[in-house]
């Protein structure tokens, strides 16, 4: 028999000057005060997966750009008689689209200089066993192409970094990672 439960959604701001903002992968580590009004949805909890849709308002939203990577944290909390569960996820708000043949980020032209690497290694095949190889490639690319957004196409999903990485999946090319000329993005 389904249990009654409440699902709450809260958007938090973040403080880019906080310790851990650029290097702590936990969204809870960068969450600041709530923004706007939380939304609560009452629902039956049938003990299986459910899709719940809610519209959240972020007043005076600050768009994400490489120079000012504004981030938000979405907190979802499910409470029922059987217990509770809370999840936090960090995200940035940005608009990516094309106009004619120009790629636009927040209505500003974006130029992507980069290389495609297919991660073929003699000793490990299509996988990279040493993350230092990827870091070395990224640092070489930064030295060669420093000065604007750069990209490295990879066959594996890269880790998103709040200092300027974007990732999207398309049939061709596979996931793209865009680094925006910030050496500290590659320091890990």
Secondary structure, DSSP 4 states (H G I P E B T S, - for coil): -PEEEEEEEEEEEE-TTSTTTTT---HHHHEEEEEEEEEEEEEEE-SS----------TTPPPP-SSS---EEEEEEEEETTEEEEEEEEE----EEEETTEEEETTEE---EEEE----BTTTBTS-S-HHHHHHHHHHHHHHH-SS-EEEE-SSPPPP-TTT--EE--SSS--EEEE-S-GGGG--
